[in-house]
């Protein structure tokens, strides 16, 4: 039998790597709680229609990257490629959430996209996600961006990132700009990639997001969305920019920033870096006021963002080291039995304990050094009879006799 390997585009999170993974998630969760966000989760798979309608059939995610399958009931299901559509579906499915607006949500979990694996991008990957539903004011945009900045700052990443910002306007502005953009691309159609030629009829805005070098050359002279915003859209964008400036969050306007999903309106943003190669987006998102209505729910404003945990792990500061354990080294069968109770008492008091199941004192001390233990609790027949242990400080080498009922206090002192 050949040696089993993980499926291409997936990998195992081994203990040392998972510690960094957990550090990112726990940091984001802690900061989100300070902002009043509550955590929830949605199923890993949904009906395919949800993503086709919510994300947009012309997007690369839907047309090329989704993991879609038929179940035994012949239903078309898809492993979730992103969180927003599922959270909006949960809002529609669970009527009590409509009574809690504005609804501020934090989520974290695995996503699935069939794309070429590369550094920081896998076919099964993980995201942290933030959504605010039911808040149409610019203040919500400012808050979610501020939350993202504070998470990046707590992770030690913010000073290596630049916030890119753009406005995609309201539906009226978007419709007018789409017509202008379509006319521009028609004049340069022979220079477009095949993918962009197919997008021209369905959604020309998606061409702005193309990574093809020929398309980029055409896009360099494309009409700017900023020049075609109506008054309401300009006022909204000005309020977002003013709020970010007041909050002390620097940004750069990027007219080419459209994001990759069809549901965005008004604010679009990304935190980008040059420290992880060509794929420089650390997290990104925007406003999607029409998405819930498009999915069949009540008209409900929304804004949010998602960040790839694997990429954040590559950039984040090293997490705090695990607490150094105490090692228990019993001598003899009676001490072995008593050691189990001692270990449980110490753990219940919040002290990390490692315990070997075999070996003499020398071997156990060697293992204690490998574990970077701070102390060893040595107990034999003499100690059992007296109700004490020998406590050895593995940094100084000093050793003292400690009464069992005082052991917790000494180790925590």
C-alpha positions as CSV (number, residue, x, y, z in Angstrom):
1,X,0.0,0.0,0.0
2,X,1.4,3.4,-1.0
3,X,2.1,5.9,1.8
4,X,-1.0,8.0,2.5
5,X,-0.7,11.7,2.0
6,X,-3.2,14.6,2.6
7,X,-5.2,15.6,-0.5
8,X,-3.5,18.2,-2.7
9,X,-4.4,21.7,-1.4
10,X,-4.9,20.5,2.2
11,X,-2.4,20.1,5.1
12,X,-2.2,18.9,8.7
13,X,-2.0,21.5,11.4
14,X,0.5,19.9,13.7
15,X,0.7,21.0,17.3
16,X,3.3,23.8,17.0
17,X,1.6,25.2,13.9
18,X,-1.8,24.9,15.5
19,X,-0.6,26.9,18.4
20,X,-0.1,29.8,16.0
21,X,-3.4,29.1,14.4
22,X,-5.2,29.2,17.7
23,X,-3.4,32.4,18.6
24,X,-4.8,34.2,15.5
25,X,-8.3,33.0,16.2
26,X,-8.3,33.7,19.9
27,X,-6.8,37.2,19.4
28,X,-9.4,38.1,16.8
29,X,-12.2,36.7,19.0
30,X,-11.0,38.7,22.0
31,X,-10.9,42.0,20.1
32,X,-14.3,41.3,18.5
33,X,-15.8,40.9,21.9
34,X,-14.5,44.3,22.9
35,X,-16.6,45.7,20.1
36,X,-19.7,43.8,21.1
37,X,-19.6,41.1,18.4
38,X,-21.1,37.7,19.2
39,X,-19.8,34.4,17.8
40,X,-21.8,32.0,15.6
41,X,-21.2,29.2,13.1
42,X,-23.0,28.0,10.0
43,X,-22.9,24.6,8.3
44,X,-19.9,23.7,6.3
45,X,-22.1,22.9,3.3
46,X,-25.2,24.7,1.9
47,X,-27.5,24.4,-1.1
48,X,-25.5,25.4,-4.2
49,X,-28.1,28.0,-5.1
50,X,-27.2,30.1,-2.0
51,X,-23.7,30.7,-3.3
52,X,-24.7,31.0,-7.0
53,X,-27.2,33.7,-6.1
54,X,-25.3,35.4,-3.3
55,X,-21.8,35.5,-4.7
56,X,-22.6,35.8,-8.3
57,X,-22.5,33.3,-11.2
58,X,-20.0,35.3,-13.1
59,X,-17.4,35.2,-10.3
60,X,-14.4,32.9,-10.4
61,X,-15.5,31.5,-7.1
62,X,-18.8,30.2,-8.5
63,X,-17.8,29.5,-12.1
64,X,-14.5,27.8,-11.4
65,X,-13.7,27.2,-7.7
66,X,-16.6,25.7,-5.8
67,X,-16.7,22.2,-4.5
68,X,-20.2,21.1,-5.5
69,X,-21.7,17.6,-5.3
70,X,-25.1,15.9,-5.4
71,X,-26.1,14.1,-2.2
72,X,-28.1,10.8,-2.1
73,X,-31.3,12.8,-2.3
74,X,-30.1,14.4,-5.6
75,X,-29.8,17.8,-4.0
76,X,-26.9,20.0,-5.2
77,X,-24.8,21.0,-2.3
78,X,-21.6,23.1,-2.0
79,X,-18.8,23.2,0.6
80,X,-18.8,26.8,1.7
81,X,-16.3,29.0,-0.2
82,X,-16.9,32.0,2.1
83,X,-18.9,33.0,5.2
84,X,-21.0,36.0,4.3
85,X,-23.7,34.2,2.2
86,X,-24.2,31.6,4.8
87,X,-24.5,34.1,7.6
88,X,-27.1,36.0,5.5
89,X,-29.0,32.8,4.9
90,X,-28.9,32.1,8.7
91,X,-30.4,35.6,9.3
92,X,-33.2,34.8,6.9
93,X,-33.8,31.3,8.3
94,X,-33.8,32.3,11.9
95,X,-36.5,34.9,12.4
96,X,-35.4,35.9,15.9
97,X,-32.2,37.4,14.5
98,X,-34.3,40.1,12.8
99,X,-35.3,41.3,16.2
100,X,-31.7,41.9,17.2
101,X,-30.6,44.5,14.6
102,X,-28.0,45.8,14.3
103,X,-26.6,42.2,14.5
104,X,-22.9,42.1,15.0
105,X,-21.4,38.7,14.3
106,X,-17.9,37.1,14.5
107,X,-17.2,33.7,13.0
108,X,-14.2,31.5,12.3
109,X,-13.9,28.2,10.4
110,X,-12.8,26.3,7.3
111,X,-13.6,27.3,3.7
112,X,-13.1,25.3,0.4
113,X,-12.1,26.5,-3.0
114,X,-10.7,24.5,-5.9
115,X,-7.7,26.7,-6.9
116,X,-4.0,26.3,-7.5
117,X,-2.3,25.8,-4.1
118,X,0.3,28.3,-3.2
119,X,2.0,29.9,-0.2
120,X,-0.7,31.0,2.2
121,X,-3.5,29.7,0.0
122,X,-4.9,26.2,0.2
123,X,-8.0,24.4,-1.2
124,X,-9.1,23.9,2.4
125,X,-8.3,27.1,4.2
126,X,-9.6,29.0,7.3
127,X,-11.0,32.4,7.8
128,X,-12.0,34.8,10.5
129,X,-15.1,36.7,9.6
130,X,-17.0,39.8,10.8
131,X,-20.4,40.9,9.7
132,X,-22.8,43.7,10.7
133,X,-26.4,43.4,9.5
134,X,-29.1,46.1,9.8
135,X,-26.8,49.2,9.9
136,X,-26.9,51.3,6.8
137,X,-24.9,54.2,8.3
138,X,-21.2,55.0,7.4
139,X,-20.5,54.4,11.1
140,X,-20.8,50.7,10.6
141,X,-18.2,50.8,7.8
142,X,-15.8,52.7,10.0
143,X,-16.4,50.3,12.9
144,X,-15.7,47.1,11.0
145,X,-12.5,48.6,9.5
146,X,-11.4,49.8,12.9
147,X,-12.0,46.3,14.3
148,X,-9.9,44.8,11.6
149,X,-7.1,47.4,12.3
150,X,-7.2,46.6,16.0
151,X,-7.0,42.8,15.4
152,X,-4.0,43.3,13.0
153,X,-2.4,45.6,15.6
154,X,-2.9,43.0,18.4
155,X,-1.3,40.4,16.2
156,X,1.7,42.7,15.4
157,X,0.8,43.0,11.7
158,X,-0.7,46.4,11.3
159,X,2.6,48.3,10.8
160,X,3.3,46.1,7.7
161,X,-0.1,46.7,6.1
162,X,-1.7,49.4,4.0
163,X,-5.5,50.0,4.0
164,X,-6.8,50.3,0.5
165,X,-10.2,51.9,0.1
166,X,-12.7,52.5,-2.7
167,X,-16.3,53.2,-3.3
168,X,-18.5,51.1,-5.5
169,X,-21.4,53.5,-5.2
170,X,-25.1,52.8,-4.7
171,X,-27.1,50.7,-7.2
172,X,-27.8,53.8,-9.3
173,X,-24.2,54.8,-9.6
174,X,-23.2,51.2,-10.2
175,X,-25.6,50.8,-13.0
176,X,-24.5,54.0,-14.7
177,X,-20.8,53.2,-14.3
178,X,-21.4,49.7,-15.7
179,X,-22.8,51.1,-18.9
180,X,-19.8,53.5,-19.3
181,X,-17.3,50.7,-18.5
182,X,-19.0,48.3,-21.0
183,X,-18.6,50.9,-23.8
184,X,-14.9,51.4,-22.9
185,X,-14.2,47.7,-23.0
186,X,-16.0,47.2,-26.2
187,X,-13.5,49.6,-27.8
188,X,-10.6,47.5,-26.5
189,X,-12.2,44.0,-26.7
190,X,-9.5,42.6,-29.0
191,X,-6.9,43.2,-26.2
192,X,-8.9,41.5,-23.4
193,X,-8.3,38.0,-22.2
194,X,-10.8,35.3,-23.0
195,X,-12.1,35.3,-19.4
196,X,-12.7,39.0,-19.6
197,X,-14.4,38.8,-23.0
198,X,-16.9,36.5,-21.4
199,X,-17.4,38.8,-18.5
200,X,-17.9,41.8,-20.7
201,X,-21.6,40.9,-21.4
202,X,-22.4,39.5,-18.0
203,X,-20.5,41.8,-15.6
204,X,-17.9,44.2,-16.9
205,X,-17.0,45.4,-13.4
206,X,-15.3,42.0,-12.8
207,X,-12.7,42.8,-15.5
208,X,-11.3,45.5,-13.2
209,X,-10.4,42.7,-10.8
210,X,-8.5,40.7,-13.5
211,X,-5.0,39.5,-12.8
212,X,-4.2,39.0,-16.5
213,X,-1.3,41.3,-17.6
214,X,-3.1,42.3,-20.8
215,X,-6.3,43.1,-18.9
216,X,-4.3,45.2,-16.5
217,X,-2.9,47.3,-19.4
218,X,-6.4,48.0,-20.6
219,X,-7.6,48.7,-17.1
220,X,-4.9,51.3,-16.6
221,X,-6.9,53.8,-18.7
222,X,-10.4,52.6,-17.8
223,X,-12.9,55.2,-16.6
224,X,-12.7,55.7,-12.8
225,X,-15.7,54.8,-10.6
226,X,-14.9,57.8,-8.5
227,X,-15.7,60.1,-11.4
228,X,-19.2,58.6,-11.8
229,X,-20.5,58.5,-8.3
230,X,-23.7,60.3,-7.7
231,X,-24.1,62.8,-4.9
232,X,-25.5,60.4,-2.3
233,X,-22.6,57.9,-3.0
234,X,-20.0,60.7,-2.7
235,X,-21.4,61.9,0.6
236,X,-21.4,58.3,2.0
237,X,-17.8,57.8,0.9
238,X,-16.7,61.2,2.3
239,X,-18.3,60.2,5.7
240,X,-16.4,56.9,5.7
241,X,-13.1,58.6,4.9
242,X,-13.7,61.3,7.5
243,X,-14.5,58.8,10.2
244,X,-11.4,56.8,9.5
245,X,-9.2,59.9,9.6
246,X,-10.9,60.9,12.9
247,X,-10.1,57.4,14.3
248,X,-6.5,57.7,13.3
249,X,-6.6,54.9,10.7
250,X,-4.6,55.9,7.6
251,X,-5.7,54.7,4.1
252,X,-5.0,55.0,0.4
253,X,-7.7,55.4,-2.3
254,X,-7.4,52.6,-4.9
255,X,-9.8,53.2,-7.8
256,X,-9.1,49.6,-9.1
257,X,-10.3,47.9,-5.9
258,X,-13.6,46.2,-6.7
259,X,-13.3,43.0,-4.7
260,X,-14.0,39.6,-6.3
261,X,-17.7,39.1,-5.4
262,X,-20.8,40.6,-7.0
263,X,-22.6,41.6,-3.9
264,X,-20.5,44.6,-2.8
265,X,-21.9,48.2,-2.9
266,X,-20.5,51.5,-1.5
267,X,-17.4,50.8,0.6
268,X,-14.8,48.2,-0.5
269,X,-11.5,47.8,1.4
270,X,-8.5,45.6,1.8
271,X,-5.5,45.5,4.1
272,X,-2.5,44.6,1.9
273,X,1.1,43.8,2.6
274,X,4.3,43.2,0.6
275,X,5.6,40.7,3.2
276,X,3.9,37.5,1.9
277,X,4.8,37.6,-1.8
278,X,2.5,38.3,-4.7
279,X,-0.7,37.4,-2.9
280,X,-0.7,40.5,-0.7
281,X,-4.2,40.8,0.7
282,X,-4.3,40.1,4.4
283,X,-8.1,40.7,4.8
284,X,-10.8,42.5,2.9
285,X,-14.4,43.1,2.6
286,X,-17.1,45.7,2.0
287,X,-20.7,46.7,2.1
288,X,-23.5,44.5,0.6
289,X,-26.8,46.3,1.2
290,X,-28.7,44.3,-1.4
291,X,-27.5,40.8,-0.7
292,X,-30.1,39.7,1.9
293,X,-33.0,40.9,-0.3
294,X,-31.4,39.1,-3.3
295,X,-31.5,35.9,-1.2
296,X,-35.2,36.4,-0.5
297,X,-35.0,38.1,2.8
298,X,-36.2,41.5,3.9
299,X,-34.2,44.5,2.6
300,X,-31.3,44.6,5.2
301,X,-28.1,46.5,5.0
302,X,-24.8,44.6,5.6
303,X,-21.1,45.1,5.8
304,X,-18.3,42.8,6.7
305,X,-14.9,41.4,6.0
306,X,-12.9,38.1,6.1
307,X,-9.3,37.3,6.7
308,X,-7.3,34.2,5.9
309,X,-6.0,32.6,9.0
310,X,-3.1,30.9,7.2
311,X,-1.9,34.3,5.9
312,X,-2.3,35.9,9.3
313,X,-0.2,33.1,10.8
314,X,2.6,33.9,8.4
315,X,2.7,37.5,9.6
316,X,1.7,37.4,13.2
317,X,4.1,37.8,16.1
318,X,5.1,34.6,17.9
319,X,2.4,33.7,20.4
320,X,3.2,33.7,24.1
321,X,4.9,30.4,25.1
322,X,2.9,27.7,26.8
323,X,3.2,27.6,30.6
324,X,6.2,25.6,31.7
325,X,5.0,22.4,33.3
326,X,5.7,20.7,36.5
327,X,6.9,17.0,36.2
328,X,5.9,14.4,38.7
329,X,8.5,11.6,39.3
330,X,7.1,8.9,41.6
331,X,9.3,6.1,42.9
332,X,7.6,2.8,43.4
333,X,4.1,1.4,42.8
334,X,2.5,3.1,45.8
335,X,3.9,6.5,44.8
336,X,2.8,5.9,41.2
337,X,-0.8,5.5,42.4
338,X,-0.6,8.6,44.7
339,X,1.0,10.7,41.9
340,X,-2.2,10.5,39.8
341,X,-4.1,12.2,42.5
342,X,-1.4,14.8,43.0
343,X,-1.3,15.6,39.3
344,X,-5.1,16.1,39.3
345,X,-5.0,18.4,42.3
346,X,-2.3,20.6,40.7
347,X,-4.1,20.8,37.4
348,X,-7.4,21.8,39.1
349,X,-5.4,24.6,40.7
350,X,-4.3,25.8,37.2
351,X,-0.8,24.3,37.2
352,X,0.4,22.5,34.0
353,X,1.6,19.0,34.9
354,X,3.4,16.4,32.8
355,X,3.5,12.8,34.0
356,X,5.5,9.9,32.6
357,X,4.1,6.4,32.9
358,X,7.4,4.5,33.1
359,X,11.1,4.9,33.7
360,X,13.5,5.6,36.6
361,X,14.2,9.0,38.1
362,X,17.1,9.7,35.7
363,X,15.0,9.0,32.6
364,X,12.1,11.1,34.0
365,X,14.5,14.0,34.7
366,X,15.8,13.8,31.1
367,X,12.3,14.1,29.8
368,X,11.6,17.0,32.2
369,X,14.5,18.9,30.6
370,X,13.2,18.2,27.1
371,X,9.8,19.5,28.2
372,X,11.4,22.7,29.6
373,X,9.8,21.9,32.9
374,X,10.3,24.4,35.7
375,X,10.1,21.9,38.6
376,X,10.0,18.2,39.5
377,X,7.8,16.7,42.2
378,X,9.6,13.6,43.5
379,X,7.8,11.2,45.8
380,X,8.7,7.8,47.1
381,X,7.8,5.6,50.1
382,X,9.5,7.8,52.7
383,X,7.7,10.9,51.4
384,X,4.4,9.1,51.3
385,X,4.8,8.1,54.9
386,X,5.6,11.7,56.0
387,X,2.9,13.3,53.7
388,X,5.5,15.3,51.8
389,X,7.3,15.5,48.5
390,X,10.7,16.6,47.3
391,X,10.3,19.7,45.1
392,X,13.3,20.3,42.8
393,X,13.7,23.6,41.0
394,X,15.0,22.6,37.6
395,X,16.4,26.1,36.9
396,X,18.5,26.5,40.0
397,X,18.9,22.8,40.9
398,X,17.8,23.5,44.5
399,X,15.6,21.0,46.3
400,X,13.3,21.3,49.3
401,X,10.9,19.2,51.2
402,X,7.3,20.4,50.9
403,X,4.2,19.2,52.7
404,X,1.6,17.8,50.3
405,X,-1.1,20.2,51.5
406,X,1.3,23.2,50.8
407,X,2.4,22.1,47.4
408,X,0.0,24.2,45.4
409,X,0.8,27.3,47.3
410,X,4.6,26.8,46.9
411,X,4.3,26.2,43.2
412,X,2.0,29.2,42.6
413,X,3.9,31.4,45.0
